[in-house]
Structure formats: C-alpha cells, structure tokens
C-alpha cells in the first residue's frame, strides 16, 4: 500500500489522543491519587452515583451498584483496568480493531450514564458521542505504520494471515468491496442517530426548549409524613452541578395558614445528628460545615425529632426545604 494512502497511519493522532484519554483514567486513579478507595474523598464510586438520576437505559445497573458498595468497588476497579488496557493498547496499535470495540463500548457507557451532565458545553455528551465515532473509525482503519499490528504484519507471522487477525487487529477488512461502503454508511448513520437521539433526550438539542440539568439544583421529596415524634421524609437530589452538593440552609414545616410550626436553620442543619440520616447510596447526604449537604444522586431518609410537631391538630401541613441558591421545594403532609 502507498504509505500516503494508509488510512491506519492517518489515524495515528486519533489513536494517541483517544488512547491517552482512557489510559489516563487508570493513571489518575492509581498513580496521581487514590480514587479507588471508598474511604477517601474523591472516590470514583461517588462520581458514578452522580450519573443515577437521568441515566438512559442503564439506570437499573447503576442503582444496583450504588446500593451495594462492595459490588460497586469491584465494578469501578474492573472498569478502570479495562479503560487502562484499552487505552494503552490503542496507543500501541495492538489488536486495534478489538480495542476499538472497547473504545466504542466505554464511550457508549459514558454517553448513556452521564450524557446529561455538563455545566457549560454538554461536556459528558460530547465525550460520549465523539468516543463512539472514534471507536467506529478505528475499527474501519485499524493501525498503520507505527503500531504493533503493523510490526506483526511486516514479519509475516502465520497467525497474521488468518481472517480473525484482520477482524481483531489491522490490515484489510475481510469485507466484500460492494458491502464495505454500505457498512461505513450504515455505521455512520447509526452513530449520527444515537448522537441526535441522546442530544434531544438529554438536552432538547433538536426541538423544544433547551435544558441543562447540571445548572440548578433540584430535589425530589417523597414519602413524607408527620410521626408521633416529628417528621420523616425521603430527599433525592436529581439535578445540579455534580462537583459539589446542594447546600440546604432551611427546613421548615408550616400549617395551612402559612405559619411556621417547626424549623431548622443552616447552623442547626450543620450540627444535626448524623443518626437521623439514613443514606440509600454511596453518595452521602450529611451535615456540612455550614449546612446540610446533598450531593448529586444522593438519596436519604431523614427523621427529624421535634417536640413542636407532637400534638398537632389534624389538617394539611407543608414541608419546605430551601437551598442556599434560594431555590425551595414543598411537600404536602397530612396529619
């Protein structure tokens, strides 16, 4: 082949950069810092928990893992090792087509899990769709001159003459000429379809109002009830910036006339008993320095004991939770 027309060689920069983006995940989490330790701040499992509220298609898997920390740890270790191996092999050009399937799969996981996250430029969605397209391109081209695949082909080892080597490594794809262009077209259109579909679902990128679920915090309050000792409710943070929590500075209960019958200030929330918080997932709702902190994807049952709420007359009451941003959420309680 004329080296100027070597498609595998033309994708060298793509191989090196994309390979590094995946290999660096292993490097960052093990060499630069320990992100695989559940006891240390920055644990990758908590980041994974952030994906939960709006993950597409794989939400049950994410929920199962964040509800089972031991399985989650193993999943994060395996995922990190796979990223590292795939990234390194892509950079070296070793079994490129097989590794390109790995790139495609990893990128698809990123897209479906976190494609809705991104405070400025739809960050995770762009990473996901570009990774999918890159995986497909590298599958078509394989590696060129500067690769282990090329070295093996040049030395004419017997196994390089097998059809499986072309499918898993590099060289001319064993696809009939009249089908090759159809493969490229079908794959390209399918990837475009995935990109447009997820862009619309996650961000309204094709029609309707644009939306970004990573800008403003949003809480869901469920299963609230007045008890003999106080008030109990579930709180789940489903939107907002993923790198810091919602800072809850006020929790209050009002009667039907709007009069406050119970309230906790930010100082009281910051010093509340952690035993009154029952977390469901690895991303923990917990008292912070100046407020109650609810991370993205964090869900907990909160049980507040308050003498002010005992002996209330029958009627409708309102539970109100307020974030430092001024956003607030109400939930109707019955006595």
SEMIDO-927869 format. One record per residue (C-alpha): x, y, z; residue in three letters. Coordinates in nm, 4 decimals, padded with zeros to 6 digits. Each point is the difference from the previous one (the first is absolute). Example, Ala and Ser with C-alpha at 12.3 -4.5 7.8 and 13.67 -1.06 7.14 Angstrom:
<atoms>
@x 01.2300	y -00.4500	z 00.7800	res ALA
@x 00.1370	y 00.3440	z -00.0660	res SER
</atoms>
This chain:
<atoms>
@x 00.0000	y 00.0000	z 00.0000	res UNK
@x 00.1181	y 00.3512	z -00.0761	res UNK
@x 00.0875	y 00.1453	z 00.3417	res UNK
@x -00.1751	y 00.3255	z -00.0947	res UNK
@x -00.3250	y -00.1930	z -00.0312	res UNK
@x 00.0439	y -00.2014	z 00.3197	res UNK
@x -00.3217	y 00.0783	z 00.1882	res UNK
@x 00.1367	y -00.1648	z 00.3164	res UNK
@x 00.2973	y 00.2353	z -00.0031	res UNK
@x -00.2284	y 00.3000	z -00.0477	res UNK
@x -00.1774	y -00.0791	z 00.3275	res UNK
@x 00.3211	y -00.0023	z 00.2069	res UNK
@x -00.0774	y 00.3259	z 00.1778	res UNK
@x -00.3508	y -00.1262	z 00.0702	res UNK
@x 00.1390	y -00.3234	z 00.1449	res UNK
@x 00.2466	y 00.1802	z 00.2242	res UNK
@x -00.2388	y 00.2607	z 00.1339	res UNK
@x -00.3020	y -00.2249	z 00.0474	res UNK
@x 00.2200	y -00.2745	z 00.1404	res UNK
@x 00.1401	y 00.2411	z 00.2546	res UNK
@x -00.3442	y 00.1205	z 00.1071	res UNK
@x -00.0836	y -00.3571	z 00.1023	res UNK
@x 00.3410	y -00.1050	z 00.1319	res UNK
@x 00.0211	y 00.3201	z 00.2053	res UNK
@x -00.3102	y -00.1116	z 00.1928	res UNK
@x 00.2058	y -00.2860	z 00.1446	res UNK
@x 00.3006	y 00.2291	z 00.0470	res UNK
@x -00.2000	y 00.2703	z 00.1815	res UNK
@x -00.1842	y -00.2402	z 00.2302	res UNK
@x 00.3039	y -00.2020	z 00.1062	res UNK
@x 00.3220	y 00.1991	z -00.0507	res UNK
@x -00.0899	y 00.3672	z 00.0376	res UNK
@x -00.2545	y -00.0600	z 00.2771	res UNK
@x -00.1982	y -00.2840	z 00.1525	res UNK
@x -00.3495	y 00.0225	z -00.1458	res UNK
@x -00.0785	y -00.3680	z 00.0562	res UNK
@x -00.0056	y 00.0254	z 00.3796	res UNK
@x -00.3602	y 00.0296	z 00.1241	res UNK
@x 00.1222	y 00.1601	z 00.3228	res UNK
@x 00.1712	y 00.2939	z -00.1700	res UNK
@x -00.1601	y 00.3116	z -00.1430	res UNK
@x -00.0141	y -00.0186	z -00.3793	res UNK
@x -00.0890	y -00.3697	z -00.0149	res UNK
@x -00.1011	y -00.0776	z -00.3584	res UNK
@x -00.3052	y -00.1898	z 00.1252	res UNK
@x -00.1530	y 00.3270	z 00.1209	res UNK
@x 00.0503	y 00.1485	z -00.3468	res UNK
@x -00.1748	y -00.3059	z -00.1413	res UNK
@x -00.2860	y 00.0653	z 00.2437	res UNK
@x -00.0421	y 00.3474	z -00.1533	res UNK
@x -00.1062	y -00.1641	z -00.3273	res UNK
@x -00.3041	y -00.1675	z 00.1545	res UNK
@x -00.2858	y 00.2537	z -00.0247	res UNK
@x -00.0216	y 00.0230	z -00.3812	res UNK
@x 00.2049	y -00.2921	z -00.1344	res UNK
@x -00.1496	y -00.1404	z -00.3190	res UNK
@x -00.0624	y -00.3743	z -00.0258	res UNK
@x 00.2601	y -00.1024	z 00.2594	res UNK
@x -00.1583	y 00.1680	z 00.3043	res UNK
@x -00.0964	y -00.3336	z 00.1680	res UNK
@x 00.3628	y -00.1148	z -00.0201	res UNK
@x 00.1280	y 00.3237	z 00.1524	res UNK
@x -00.2610	y -00.0102	z 00.2750	res UNK
@x 00.0844	y -00.3588	z 00.0909	res UNK
@x 00.3692	y 00.0815	z 00.0242	res UNK
@x -00.0363	y 00.3155	z 00.2095	res UNK
@x -00.2310	y -00.1908	z 00.2345	res UNK
@x 00.2641	y -00.2730	z 00.0372	res UNK
@x 00.3369	y 00.1661	z 00.0773	res UNK
@x 00.2052	y -00.3215	z -00.0172	res UNK
@x -00.1204	y -00.0778	z -00.3517	res UNK
@x 00.0451	y 00.3644	z -00.0934	res UNK
@x 00.3651	y -00.0095	z 00.1065	res UNK
@x 00.0683	y -00.3059	z -00.2121	res UNK
@x -00.1815	y 00.1593	z -00.2960	res UNK
@x 00.2099	y 00.3169	z 00.0324	res UNK
@x 00.3246	y -00.1984	z 00.0200	res UNK
@x -00.0894	y -00.2114	z -00.3048	res UNK
@x -00.1225	y 00.3034	z -00.1951	res UNK
@x 00.3227	y 00.1867	z 00.0794	res UNK
@x 00.2179	y -00.2955	z -00.1052	res UNK
@x -00.1945	y -00.0382	z -00.3243	res UNK
@x 00.0400	y 00.3716	z -00.0749	res UNK
@x 00.3736	y -00.0244	z 00.0663	res UNK
@x 00.0536	y -00.3116	z -00.2129	res UNK
@x -00.2129	y 00.1262	z -00.2888	res UNK
@x 00.1699	y 00.3402	z 00.0057	res UNK
@x 00.3522	y -00.1417	z 00.0080	res UNK
@x -00.0682	y -00.2549	z -00.2726	res UNK
@x -00.1566	y 00.2642	z -00.2250	res UNK
@x 00.3064	y 00.2241	z 00.0410	res UNK
@x 00.2309	y -00.2924	z -00.0797	res UNK
@x -00.2179	y -00.1109	z -00.2896	res UNK
@x -00.0320	y -00.3528	z 00.1354	res UNK
@x -00.3108	y -00.1960	z -00.1023	res UNK
@x -00.1390	y 00.3343	z -00.1031	res UNK
@x -00.3385	y -00.1116	z -00.1287	res UNK
@x -00.0757	y -00.2008	z 00.3120	res UNK
@x 00.1052	y 00.2956	z 00.2151	res UNK
@x -00.2092	y 00.2350	z -00.2147	res UNK
@x -00.3039	y -00.2027	z 00.1050	res UNK
@x 00.1138	y 00.0692	z 00.3562	res UNK
@x 00.0183	y 00.3735	z -00.0763	res UNK
@x -00.3493	y -00.0168	z -00.1517	res UNK
@x -00.1395	y -00.1845	z 00.3025	res UNK
@x 00.1645	y 00.2241	z 00.2588	res UNK
@x -00.1183	y 00.3110	z -00.1840	res UNK
@x -00.3523	y -00.1391	z -00.0223	res UNK
@x 00.0034	y -00.0590	z 00.3754	res UNK
@x 00.1130	y 00.3581	z 00.0594	res UNK
@x -00.2680	y 00.1320	z -00.2352	res UNK
@x -00.2898	y -00.1970	z 00.1461	res UNK
@x 00.1070	y 00.0498	z 00.3598	res UNK
@x 00.1150	y 00.3608	z 00.0094	res UNK
@x -00.0939	y 00.1560	z -00.3346	res UNK
@x -00.2412	y 00.2295	z 00.1857	res UNK
@x 00.2767	y 00.1504	z 00.2186	res UNK
@x 00.1898	y 00.3140	z -00.1020	res UNK
@x -00.0178	y 00.3519	z 00.1376	res UNK
@x 00.1317	y 00.1843	z -00.3058	res UNK
@x 00.0370	y -00.1861	z -00.3303	res UNK
@x -00.1898	y -00.3269	z 00.0451	res UNK
@x 00.3331	y -00.1425	z 00.1154	res UNK
@x -00.0782	y -00.3668	z 00.0585	res UNK
@x -00.2297	y -00.0278	z -00.3031	res UNK
@x 00.2756	y 00.1271	z -00.2275	res UNK
@x 00.2547	y -00.2395	z 00.1504	res UNK
@x -00.2406	y -00.2896	z -00.0504	res UNK
@x -00.1057	y 00.0624	z -00.3603	res UNK
@x 00.3528	y 00.0867	z -00.1161	res UNK
@x 00.1311	y -00.3153	z 00.1661	res UNK
@x -00.2605	y -00.2123	z -00.1791	res UNK
@x 00.0866	y 00.1549	z -00.3367	res UNK
@x 00.3723	y -00.0456	z 00.0682	res UNK
@x -00.0460	y -00.3656	z 00.0878	res UNK
@x -00.1810	y -00.0587	z -00.3284	res UNK
@x 00.2652	y 00.1805	z -00.2060	res UNK
@x 00.2841	y -00.1956	z 00.1640	res UNK
@x -00.1869	y -00.3237	z -00.0662	res UNK
@x -00.0165	y 00.0875	z -00.3699	res UNK
@x 00.3618	y 00.1121	z -00.0348	res UNK
@x 00.1923	y -00.2144	z 00.2448	res UNK
@x 00.3539	y 00.1212	z 00.0707	res UNK
@x 00.2621	y 00.1048	z -00.2481	res UNK
@x 00.3784	y 00.0179	z -00.0134	res UNK
@x 00.0695	y 00.0973	z 00.3618	res UNK
@x -00.1710	y -00.2874	z 00.1783	res UNK
@x 00.0516	y -00.3482	z 00.1364	res UNK
@x -00.2575	y -00.1298	z -00.2473	res UNK
@x 00.2107	y 00.1342	z -00.2860	res UNK
@x 00.3142	y -00.1569	z 00.1456	res UNK
@x -00.1705	y -00.3410	z 00.0172	res UNK
@x -00.1300	y 00.0319	z -00.3557	res UNK
@x 00.3417	y 00.1039	z -00.1321	res UNK
@x 00.1611	y -00.3071	z 00.1551	res UNK
@x -00.2563	y -00.2235	z -00.1686	res UNK
@x -00.0787	y -00.2178	z 00.2986	res UNK
@x -00.2341	y -00.2848	z -00.0884	res UNK
@x -00.2808	y 00.1214	z 00.2258	res UNK
@x -00.0052	y 00.3384	z -00.1767	res UNK
@x -00.1246	y -00.1813	z -00.3124	res UNK
@x -00.3083	y -00.1253	z 00.1816	res UNK
@x -00.3307	y 00.1748	z -00.0557	res UNK
@x -00.0467	y 00.0530	z 00.3743	res UNK
@x 00.3161	y 00.2143	z 00.0140	res UNK
@x -00.1410	y 00.2456	z -00.2526	res UNK
@x -00.3226	y 00.0245	z 00.1996	res UNK
@x 00.1763	y 00.0450	z 00.3348	res UNK
@x 00.3166	y 00.1907	z -00.0912	res UNK
@x 00.0784	y 00.1840	z -00.3242	res UNK
@x 00.0355	y -00.0531	z -00.3710	res UNK
@x -00.2642	y -00.0087	z -00.2664	res UNK
@x -00.3429	y -00.0808	z 00.1381	res UNK
@x -00.1298	y -00.3276	z -00.1463	res UNK
@x -00.3150	y 00.1644	z -00.1329	res UNK
@x -00.1061	y -00.0168	z -00.3649	res UNK
@x 00.0603	y 00.3249	z -00.1845	res UNK
@x -00.3661	y 00.0612	z -00.0846	res UNK
@x -00.0930	y -00.0413	z 00.3684	res UNK
@x 00.2747	y 00.2165	z 00.1490	res UNK
@x -00.1522	y 00.3352	z -00.0954	res UNK
@x -00.3354	y -00.1202	z 00.1337	res UNK
@x 00.1634	y -00.0970	z 00.3299	res UNK
@x 00.1560	y 00.3446	z 00.0309	res UNK
@x -00.3254	y 00.1760	z -00.0889	res UNK
@x -00.2176	y -00.2129	z 00.2294	res UNK
@x 00.2382	y 00.0347	z 00.2932	res UNK
@x 00.0390	y 00.3743	z -00.0497	res UNK
@x -00.3749	y 00.0587	z -00.0230	res UNK
@x -00.0617	y -00.2166	z 00.3074	res UNK
@x 00.2536	y 00.2002	z 00.2011	res UNK
@x -00.1520	y 00.3264	z -00.1229	res UNK
@x -00.3396	y -00.1323	z 00.1076	res UNK
@x 00.1300	y -00.0846	z 00.3480	res UNK
@x 00.1567	y 00.3458	z 00.0257	res UNK
@x -00.3170	y 00.1853	z -00.1052	res UNK
@x -00.2252	y -00.2170	z 00.2182	res UNK
@x 00.2049	y 00.0474	z 00.3163	res UNK
@x 00.0523	y 00.3699	z -00.0742	res UNK
@x -00.3763	y 00.0434	z -00.0086	res UNK
@x -00.0761	y -00.2191	z 00.3021	res UNK
@x 00.2685	y 00.1471	z 00.2227	res UNK
@x 00.0009	y 00.3622	z -00.1149	res UNK
@x -00.2862	y 00.0727	z -00.2409	res UNK
@x 00.2586	y 00.0616	z -00.2698	res UNK
@x -00.2294	y -00.0526	z -00.3011	res UNK
@x -00.3365	y 00.1531	z 00.0932	res UNK
@x -00.1818	y 00.1466	z 00.2951	res UNK
@x 00.1640	y 00.2016	z 00.2764	res UNK
@x 00.3665	y -00.0671	z 00.0678	res UNK
@x 00.0629	y -00.1311	z 00.3492	res UNK
@x 00.3066	y -00.0683	z 00.2102	res UNK
@x -00.0476	y -00.2133	z 00.3096	res UNK
@x 00.3450	y 00.0931	z 00.1327	res UNK
@x -00.0603	y 00.3682	z 00.0698	res UNK
@x -00.2588	y 00.0292	z 00.2781	res UNK
@x -00.0489	y -00.2368	z 00.2946	res UNK
@x -00.3237	y -00.1960	z 00.0146	res UNK
@x -00.1281	y -00.2156	z 00.2829	res UNK
@x -00.2761	y -00.2589	z 00.0033	res UNK
@x -00.1796	y -00.0467	z 00.3311	res UNK
@x -00.1955	y -00.3223	z 00.0445	res UNK
@x -00.1636	y -00.2136	z 00.2697	res UNK
@x -00.0294	y 00.2915	z 00.2390	res UNK
@x -00.2092	y -00.0431	z 00.3130	res UNK
@x -00.0546	y 00.1500	z 00.3412	res UNK
@x 00.0829	y -00.2514	z 00.2713	res UNK
@x -00.0630	y -00.0157	z 00.3740	res UNK
@x 00.3470	y 00.1460	z 00.0517	res UNK
@x 00.0427	y 00.2408	z -00.2902	res UNK
@x 00.0254	y -00.0230	z -00.3788	res UNK
@x 00.1483	y -00.2594	z -00.2343	res UNK
@x 00.0656	y 00.0254	z -00.3745	res UNK
@x 00.2197	y -00.1158	z -00.2881	res UNK
@x 00.2070	y 00.2525	z -00.1902	res UNK
@x 00.1712	y -00.0718	z -00.3349	res UNK
@x 00.2120	y 00.2516	z -00.1916	res UNK
@x -00.0597	y -00.0538	z -00.3719	res UNK
@x 00.1538	y 00.3079	z -00.1657	res UNK
@x 00.2723	y 00.2583	z 00.0436	res UNK
@x 00.3775	y 00.0251	z -00.0152	res UNK
@x 00.1665	y -00.3337	z 00.0664	res UNK
@x 00.3221	y 00.1286	z 00.1577	res UNK
@x -00.1643	y 00.1374	z 00.3141	res UNK
@x -00.3159	y -00.0646	z 00.1951	res UNK
@x -00.3196	y 00.1932	z 00.0487	res UNK
@x 00.0383	y 00.2034	z 00.3182	res UNK
@x -00.3224	y -00.0166	z 00.1980	res UNK
@x -00.0298	y 00.2984	z 00.2344	res UNK
@x -00.3595	y -00.0312	z 00.1191	res UNK
@x -00.2523	y -00.2742	z 00.0706	res UNK
@x -00.3401	y 00.0999	z 00.1314	res UNK
@x -00.3529	y -00.1241	z 00.0492	res UNK
@x -00.2905	y 00.2429	z -00.0410	res UNK
@x -00.3679	y -00.0357	z 00.0766	res UNK
@x -00.2784	y 00.0610	z -00.2522	res UNK
@x 00.0006	y 00.3720	z 00.0866	res UNK
@x 00.3703	y 00.0306	z -00.0823	res UNK
@x 00.1160	y 00.0293	z 00.3600	res UNK
@x 00.3280	y -00.1709	z 00.0831	res UNK
@x -00.0427	y -00.2675	z 00.2641	res UNK
@x 00.3510	y -00.1456	z -00.0269	res UNK
@x 00.3278	y 00.0961	z -00.1617	res UNK
@x 00.3722	y -00.0732	z -00.0155	res UNK
@x 00.2504	y 00.2699	z -00.0973	res UNK
@x 00.3206	y -00.0608	z -00.1923	res UNK
@x 00.1991	y -00.0137	z 00.3270	res UNK
@x -00.2387	y -00.2598	z 00.1424	res UNK
@x 00.0118	y -00.2044	z -00.3212	res UNK
@x 00.3803	y 00.0106	z 00.0066	res UNK
@x 00.0021	y -00.1475	z 00.3500	res UNK
@x -00.2897	y -00.2442	z -00.0327	res UNK
@x 00.0487	y -00.3550	z 00.1220	res UNK
@x 00.1313	y -00.2173	z -00.2879	res UNK
@x -00.2040	y -00.2857	z 00.1477	res UNK
@x -00.3144	y 00.1798	z -00.1184	res UNK
@x 00.1176	y -00.0481	z -00.3626	res UNK
@x -00.0343	y -00.3431	z -00.1643	res UNK
@x 00.1834	y 00.0031	z -00.3325	res UNK
@x -00.1041	y -00.2309	z -00.2838	res UNK
@x 00.3071	y 00.0415	z -00.2241	res UNK
@x 00.3756	y 00.0568	z 00.0203	res UNK
@x -00.0357	y 00.3742	z -00.0663	res UNK
@x -00.0860	y 00.1082	z 00.3535	res UNK
@x -00.2428	y 00.2630	z 00.1207	res UNK
@x 00.1744	y 00.1413	z 00.3068	res UNK
@x 00.0460	y 00.3094	z 00.2166	res UNK
@x 00.2594	y 00.2366	z -00.1430	res UNK
@x 00.1907	y 00.2914	z 00.1497	res UNK
@x -00.2819	y 00.2507	z -00.0439	res UNK
@x -00.3003	y -00.1990	z -00.1282	res UNK
@x -00.1431	y -00.3395	z -00.0844	res UNK
@x 00.1787	y -00.1254	z -00.3128	res UNK
@x -00.1825	y -00.2092	z -00.2618	res UNK
@x 00.2262	y -00.1231	z -00.2844	res UNK
@x -00.1286	y -00.0630	z -00.3509	res UNK
@x -00.1595	y -00.3455	z 00.0008	res UNK
@x -00.0088	y -00.0074	z 00.3794	res UNK
@x -00.3170	y -00.1396	z 00.1567	res UNK
@x -00.0812	y -00.0364	z 00.3677	res UNK
@x -00.2801	y -00.0475	z 00.2475	res UNK
@x 00.0060	y 00.2811	z 00.2538	res UNK
@x -00.1717	y -00.0366	z 00.3363	res UNK
@x -00.0261	y 00.3218	z 00.1986	res UNK
@x -00.1117	y -00.0210	z 00.3630	res UNK
@x -00.1777	y 00.3195	z 00.1018	res UNK
@x -00.2229	y 00.0640	z 00.2995	res UNK
@x -00.1657	y 00.2830	z -00.1966	res UNK
@x -00.1514	y -00.2582	z -00.2335	res UNK
@x -00.1577	y -00.2186	z 00.2684	res UNK
@x -00.3637	y 00.0593	z 00.0802	res UNK
@x -00.0759	y 00.1843	z -00.3229	res UNK
@x -00.3649	y 00.0308	z -00.0966	res UNK
@x -00.1241	y -00.1918	z -00.3021	res UNK
@x 00.0452	y 00.1759	z -00.3291	res UNK
@x 00.2403	y 00.0710	z -00.2849	res UNK
@x 00.3544	y 00.1158	z 00.0631	res UNK
@x 00.2823	y 00.0949	z -00.2357	res UNK
@x 00.3586	y -00.1171	z 00.0218	res UNK
@x 00.2323	y 00.2537	z -00.1649	res UNK
@x 00.3693	y -00.0538	z -00.0762	res UNK
@x 00.2114	y 00.2974	z -00.1119	res UNK
@x 00.3386	y -00.0017	z -00.1736	res UNK
@x 00.2593	y 00.2772	z 00.0385	res UNK
@x -00.0728	y 00.1026	z -00.3602	res UNK
@x -00.3512	y 00.1007	z 00.1070	res UNK
@x -00.1664	y -00.2968	z -00.1698	res UNK
@x -00.2532	y -00.1805	z 00.2174	res UNK
@x -00.2178	y -00.3109	z -00.0191	res UNK
@x -00.3318	y -00.0716	z 00.1714	res UNK
@x -00.1706	y -00.3215	z 00.1017	res UNK
@x -00.3518	y -00.0339	z 00.1401	res UNK
@x -00.0324	y -00.1838	z 00.3314	res UNK
@x -00.3198	y -00.1358	z 00.1506	res UNK
@x -00.0688	y -00.0315	z 00.3713	res UNK
</atoms>
